[in-house]
Amino acid sequence: MSIRLTQYSHGAGCGCKISPSVLGVILKNNMAEPSANLIVGNSDRDDAAAYLLGEGQVLLSTTDFFMPIVDDAKDFGRIAAANAISDIYAMGGRPIMALAILGWPIDKLSAEVANQVIVGAREVASQCGMTIAGGHSIDAPEPIFGLSVNGLVAAKNLKRNSTVEQGDLLVLTKPLGIGMHTTAMKRGVLNAEHQGLAIKEMLTLNSIGRQLAELPAVHALTDVTGFGLAGHLLEMVAPRNLAAEIEFAALPQLPGLEGYFSAGVIPGGTTRNFNSFGDRLAGVDDAFRRALVCDPQTSGGLLIALAPEALGAVRALFQEAGIAGRCHVIGKITASGVNVRVL
């Protein structure tokens, strides 16, 4: 019998994330950091925690897990692993070790299916040159899987999501629309010609982040996940009271999105995102524009802020890595205002 994992969960991928506004309430106490060596921690909205080890080395630590975004167990494990490891790449780091997090409805799904999830995750970990060294599992009402990942980065190469500068160009490395495609997949309405496209993107590693981090003129990095392009861009500009403009025509998109949008194939996370930060968006009176920039991504692309004069060097890195077509210039950082304007 064919198993459809997405039918056993109420959410999918990073679309399961608690909305930014609710998360703000959960984290509002902002406890004092316990160590001066913790240079990125509880008070930040960055991709991973960062702990200064000394001798120019920084330990990165992150965790990410979610419910199935695809039906195939091995692909679920691969995507969840790629998504969690991406947080290390988004800080400029090298992943070195992970622990698995597994919640499994053992009364509904066999242990053999869970085994395939782990197998998929181990395949991706091996691609990244690291190991899954252990983990923890519980009996849960819905399938859940992810990783807690540790990485290393030279202190001089550590990249934050909050260190953008006015005038920076913005580059995005993956097409938007993963949320719409995977929602269509879960509902059984994904067009035949679109099968596998979102999975291919989610399985594409963001390892270029390590090379980008070596360029001083790359000022900030993050990856685009559950809060959508607009939400993660707002996290970049807010700490320095800056703003951003993005060119809608320049945004890379998976095919067929307007058709899915017209048919009402919209993730629940899209609405939660807009309700959380829509008051800080401009140029989104058009409902499709709004849906695209708020579409929750799973294992989405890197969002890079760089000095304009560094664009040539960045393009050369992409060319050398064989991914020249992934260097999409989508906008720029502008003056104060803490908002995102879609042109």
N, C-alpha and C positions, 0 to 999 in steps of 0.2 A: 504494500500500500504506500502511495506517495504521501510524504509528510509535508504540509504547508505550515512552516513555523510561524508565519505572520498571523495565522488564524488563532494562535494561542496567546496573543498579547493585545492589549488595548491601544498601545502606541507603537511607534517604530523608530529605531535609530535615535539620532539626536533630536528628533521631533518630540521625544519624551521629556526633554528638559523642562524643568520648572521655569516659568516665565521670568524675565529680568526683574520685573517689579516685585513679584513674590519673593524671588531670591534675595532682593535687597532687604526685605523685611526679615528674612531668616538670618541674614548676616549683619544686621544693623548694630549689634553690640560691639563689633570690631575690637575684640580683646587685644591687649598689648602683646607685642611679639616677645617671646621668651628668650630670644638670643640675638645678640648684635650680629652674629654670623648669618642670620636668616635675612637675606637681602631682598627677597621677594616672598611674600607670605600672605597671611590672612587679610591684610588691609588692601591688597592689590587685586585687580581683576585680570591677572595675567594667565598665561596658558599652563604654567607649572610653577611650583615653589622652587626657590633657588637658595642654596646654603653654601656659604664661602668656606671651602675646606682649607685654604691656605696654599701658598706656593703657586698662586695664580690659577687654581682649579676651583670650579663651582660644581656642586652636586645639584642636579635637577630632579624633581620628583612630581609625578602627576598621576591621576587616576581617571578613568573614563569607562563607563559601562552603560548598556541600554538593552532594550528588548529587540527582538528580531526585526530587521529591516528588509530581509529577503527570506525566501522559503527554504533555500538550500542550507543545510547545517554547516557544511564546510565554508561556504561563502560568508555566512554569518560570522563565523570565527575569524576569517580573514579580514573582513571589513571592520569588525570591532577592534582587532589588533592594530590595523593600519590607522584607525581613527585615534586610538589612545597614544600610539607612538608618535603621531603627528605633533602632539604638544611639545615633545622634546625637540623635534626639528624646528618648530616655530620659535624656540628660544635659542636656536643656533647650535643645539647640542647633538651628541652622539649617544643613542640609546645603548645601554649596557646590560640591563637585566629587567625582568618583569615578573610579577606575580599575577596569577589568574583569579578572577572573581566570577563565580558561577552560581546562579540561582536556577534551579531546575524543578519543574513539576513532575516528580517521578511517578505520580499516579496517571499521568497523561502521555508522557513522552519517555521513550526508552533510554537507558544508559548508553546504548550504542549510538543514538543520535547525538547525545551530549559529547561522546567521544569524538565525533566528527567535527564538532565545533572546536574542540581543543586542537585537533589535528590541523585544522585550517589556520588557527592562531599561531601554532608553532611554525608553520610554513612561512608566514609573514615575518615572524621574529627572526627566523633564519636568514631571510632576505636582508634584514637590517643588521645582521652580524651580532645578534644577541640571543639570549636564551630565556625561556619561561622557566623559572627555577622552582616554582611551587605555586601555592595559592590557597583558596578557601572556597568551599561550596556549601550551599544550604538547599533544603527542600523549599521551593517557593511556588506560589500559585501561577506565576508566569515565567517563561524562560528569560533569563537575564545573563549577559556575559560581557566581560570587559577585562581590562588589565590595569594594574598599578605599575607604572614604568619609572625606572631611574635612568638618568643619563649624566654625562659629563660635558662640560664646556669650559674652554679657557675664559677666565674672567674678562679679558679684553674683548672677547667675541660675544659675550652674553647679549642677547637682543631682547628688548622689552616690547610690549604692545603700546606703551604709553609715551614713547619718546619721539613722536613725530615732530617735525619742524615746519613752520609756515613755508609754503612754496614747494614742499615735497611732492613728487609724483606718486601715484598709487598704481600698483601692478597687482593683478589677480591671475592665479595660475590654473584655475579649473572653471568650467562652465557652471552657471547657476541652474537651478531647476531640479536638483536631486530630490528635494522634498516632493515636488509634483510627480516626478516619474515613479518614485517609490510608493507614493500614495495610489497612483494608477495601478501599479503592480499588485499592491495589497487588495485593491478592489476588483482585480481581474479585468481591467479595461486598458491596460498598456498595449499600444499598437504593436503589431508584430515586428515592424521595422525598427522599433525603439527598444526591443528586448536586449538586455545586457549592457546598454549604453551607460546607465547610471552605475551599474556594478563595476564596469571598467574604470570609471572615474574614481569611485570610492576605493578601489584597490590600488590606485596610483599613489605611490609613496611621495611624501613631501620632503624627501631627503635633500633636495636642493637647498633647503634652509641652512644646512651646515656650511655650504660654500658661500651663500649670501652673507652669513654672519661674519665672514672674514673681511668684508668690505666695510670700512668705517663710514662711507657715505650712504650705506643702507642704515637708516636711522631707526626703523621699527619693523617688527614682524609679528604676525599673528596668523592663526588659521581660522577659516570661516566654517562655523559649525551651526549649532542649534539656534542661535540668535539671528542667523541670516547675515547677509552682507551689511545691511544697515546697522544692525545691533552691534556687530563686532567693530565696525568702523566708528561708531559712537564711543565705544570703549577706548579706541585709540585717541580720539580728539579731546575727550572730556578732561583728562588730567591737566592739560595745558590750556584749557579754555579756547581751543581752536575749532575750526569747522572744516567741512569737506564738500567738494563738488564732484559728482560722478556723471559721466556722459552715458546716458541710457543706451545710445546706439553702440557704444564701445563695449558693453557688458557681454561676455561670452555666455551663450545659452545652450542648453540641451535642446534638441529639436522637438517641435510639437507642443510647446508650452502654452501658446495662446489657445490652442484647441482644447487642451486639458483644462485650462482655466475657465473657458467658456462652458465646459461641461460640468463645472463645479468640483473638479478634482483638485482640492486645495487642502493641504495639511492643517490640522488643528493648531499646530505651532505657529503658522503664519498669522492667524488672528491674535493669538496670545502675544506674539512679538509686537504687532502693530499697536495693540492696546497698551503695551508697556512703554513704547517710546515713539509712537506716531506723532506726538506733539512736537518732536524734534526733527521731523522730516518735512522737507519742502519739495514741491514739484511732483507729488505723488497723488494728485487728484484723480488721475487715471487709475482705475482699480487694478489693471494688470501690472502696471509699473509698481504699484504698492505691493502686490502679491510677490513679484519677483525679488525685490530687494529685501523683503521680510521672509522669504522662503527658507525654512530651516534646512541646512545642509548637514549631511553626515559624511565624515572624512572629506570635507571640502578642501578647497585650495588655500594656498598661502596668500595673504594680503600683505603687500610689501610697501613701505614708505621709504622713498629714496630721494636724495638730492638729484635735480635734473641732470647735472653733469655726470652722474654715475650711471645713467641709462645705458650707455654704450657698453660699459663693463658688465652690467647685469645681463644684457642681451648676449654678450659673449659667453658668460657662464651657462646660460640656457642652451646656447648653440653647442658648447662643448659637451653638455650633458645629453644632447640629442633630443631636447624638448623645446626647440626654438619657438614652436607654435604656441607654447603655453605662457609666453610673456606678454600679457594683455595690459596695456596702459589704459586705465579706466577713469582717471580723474586726478585730482590734486588736493592738497591741504591748503586751506585759505585762512582768512583772518578769524578773530574771535567770534564766538557765538554758540559753540557746542551744538551744532546741528549738521545734518547731511542734506544737501540740496541735489536733486536729480534733475539734470538738464536735458 
